């Protein structure tokens, strides 16, 4: 598992694409030592269900085009909370009210680690 953000091309792609799509409050949480499921959890918000759905679809397509394999998407019909499983990276896209309610950042960063803020 790469230990630094700059050494992970898929992570860089995800962060760049979310930034290009004007995602809000992008947070990346390193999961090394916390979970064997993925290297990073990325959490971001969209202003509306339409933006959340659009960001999810674009991100999945970019990941696939870059050769990082198939991507699973859950939650697209309602797009309040969309989960994108890109293998080493798990991305959660929320509408702001839903993100506040579930507060995943707090749940996953409670062990003394500070989530790393993206370019948002």
N, C-alpha and C positions, 0 to 999 in steps of 0.2 A: 504494500500500500504506500503510495507516495505520501510523504509527511508534510510537504509544503504546497501551498495553493498553486504556485507557478509551475509545478511539476505535473499537473494533472490536466491534460488537454480537454477532456470531457467537461471538467469543472469550469475551465476557462470559457469553453463554448457556451455552456449554460448561462454563466454570469453575463457574458457579452450579449447573448440573444435577449435575455430578460431586460438588460439595460437598453438595447435597441428598441424593444417593444414598450418602453416607458413603464416598466413594472415599478411599483412603489415599495419602499422599505424592504429592499432585498437583503436577506440575512443568510449567511452560509455557516453551518454548524459542522465542524469536523466530527466524525463519528468514530474515528479510530480509538479503540479501547472501550467504546460504549456499545457498539453494535457490530455484528459480523455481516449485517444485511447490506450495508453500503459504506462508502468512504466519506460521503458528505450528504447532509440534508440541506436543501436550499428552500427557503420560504420567502414568498413575495406576495404582494397584493396587486389587484387590478381594480380599477374604479367601478367596474360594472361586470355583470355576468358575461356580457358580450366581449369585453376586453379579456377577461379571464379565459374564456373559451378560445379566443383568437390566439392569445399567448401560448396556451397549451398546444394547440394544433401546429403553430409555427415552430415551437421548440421541438416537438416530436419529429417534425419533418427535417429540421436542421440536424438533429442528432443522427437520424437515419442516413441523411445525405453525407454526413461526415464519416460514415462507416463504423459507428459505434454500436451497431446492431439494432434489433427491434426494440421498440419502446411500448410499454403498456400505459394506457391512460384510463383512469377511473374518474367518474363524476362529471363527465362532459354534458349530459343532458340538462342538468340544472345549473352547473358551473358556479355554484356557491363556493365549493371546495373541490379543486381538481388535483388529483395525485398523478404524477408522471414518474414511472419507474424506468429509469434509464440504466439500470444495472448498478454501476458504482455510485451513481447520484440519484437521490430521491428528491423530487421537486414537489412542493405543495404550493399551489396558487389559490389564493382566497379573495373573496370580497372582504373589505375591511372589517365589517361587523362580525363576520364569521371567524375571521382570523383572531380578533380580540376575544371572542367567546372561547375558542379552543386553546389559545395561547401556547402553541407548540414550542416556541422559543424557550419559554420558562421550563417546560417539561424536560427538554433535552439538554439544557445548559446548566442545570442545577448543581452539577458536581464541581463547581468552582470555575468552570470554563466560561469565558465570555464569548458569545457569538461574534463572528467576524462580519462586519458590515460590508455590504456590496457597494457598488457605485450607483447609488440611487439618489 
